[in-house]
Amino acid sequence: MYNTPWSLKTYDGREKSLLRGAARDVLPESVVQRVKSPYPSTSDPKYVAALQGQVKDLLTTPNDALFGVIDSTVLNALTSLEPELIEPRDRAKMERALDLSVWLDLFRPPIVV
């Protein structure tokens, strides 16, 4: 689908037209006609608290390659907030930092500053 021309992907003027057309026979009409919405995300404070715990663990290893790329100050501040007060953009900062840390650990690219 990646290389499919946009005009085919939206042949009836809607997003995901090609996918909707291909699945029309097997999906309920309400699903086929559903308006596209952002990827669902959880706002459960328990999830945010779990993220904060993982970030706190990461912060205990100051020589982690991640801290050659980002400043730990922001992450440290986010771990001290009440989970209910964390904004979605700040939750995303913690998620991306954890993702990047894992990626750096797995692939060990050279970091040039």
C-alpha positions in Angstrom: 0.0 0.0 0.0 2.9 2.4 0.7 3.7 2.9 -3.0 0.1 3.0 -4.1 -0.7 6.4 -5.7 -2.7 8.7 -3.4 -5.4 9.0 -6.1 -6.1 5.3 -5.7 -6.0 5.4 -1.9 -8.7 8.1 -1.9 -10.6 7.2 -5.1 -14.0 8.2 -3.6 -12.7 11.4 -1.9 -12.3 9.8 1.6 -9.2 8.5 3.4 -8.5 4.8 3.2 -10.9 4.3 0.2 -8.9 1.4 -1.1 -8.9 -0.4 2.2 -12.6 0.4 2.7 -13.5 -0.9 -0.7 -11.4 -4.1 -0.3 -13.1 -4.9 3.1 -16.6 -3.8 2.3 -17.9 -7.3 1.8 -16.6 -8.6 5.2 -17.1 -5.6 7.5 -20.3 -4.1 8.9 -21.3 -0.9 7.1 -20.9 1.0 10.3 -17.2 0.1 10.3 -16.8 0.8 6.6 -18.3 4.2 7.0 -16.6 5.1 10.3 -14.7 8.4 10.3 -10.9 8.0 10.8 -9.8 8.9 14.3 -6.4 9.3 15.9 -4.8 6.2 17.3 -6.3 5.5 20.7 -4.1 6.1 23.6 -4.6 5.5 27.3 -4.9 8.2 29.8 -4.9 5.8 32.7 -2.8 7.3 35.5 -1.5 3.7 36.3 0.0 3.6 32.8 1.7 7.0 33.3 2.9 5.9 36.8 4.4 2.8 35.1 6.2 5.0 32.6 7.5 7.2 35.3 8.9 4.1 37.1 10.7 3.0 33.9 12.1 6.4 33.4 13.3 6.6 37.0 15.1 3.3 36.5 16.7 4.7 33.3 17.8 7.8 35.2 19.7 5.6 37.6 22.1 4.7 34.8 23.5 8.2 33.9 26.0 6.6 31.5 23.2 5.3 29.3 23.8 6.3 25.7 20.4 8.1 25.7 21.9 10.8 27.9 24.4 11.6 25.2 21.5 12.5 23.0 18.9 14.1 25.3 19.1 16.1 28.6 17.9 14.1 31.6 16.6 17.2 33.3 13.2 17.1 31.6 12.7 13.4 32.3 13.7 13.9 35.9 11.1 16.6 36.3 8.4 14.5 34.7 9.0 11.6 37.2 8.3 13.9 40.1 4.8 14.9 38.9 1.6 13.3 39.9 0.6 10.9 37.1 -2.8 12.6 36.8 -1.1 15.9 36.0 1.0 14.5 33.1 -0.1 16.0 29.8 -0.2 13.7 26.7 2.7 15.5 25.1 4.8 14.9 28.3 3.7 11.3 28.4 4.9 11.0 24.8 8.3 12.5 25.8 8.7 9.7 28.3 7.6 7.0 25.8 10.0 8.3 23.1 12.9 8.5 25.5 12.3 4.9 26.6 12.0 3.8 23.0 15.1 5.6 22.0 17.0 4.1 24.9 16.1 0.6 23.8 17.0 1.4 20.2 20.3 2.8 21.2 21.0 -0.3 23.3 20.1 -2.7 20.5 21.8 -1.0 17.6 24.6 0.9 19.3 25.1 3.5 16.7 28.0 5.8 17.0 27.0 9.1 18.6 28.9 12.1 17.4 28.5 15.4 19.3 
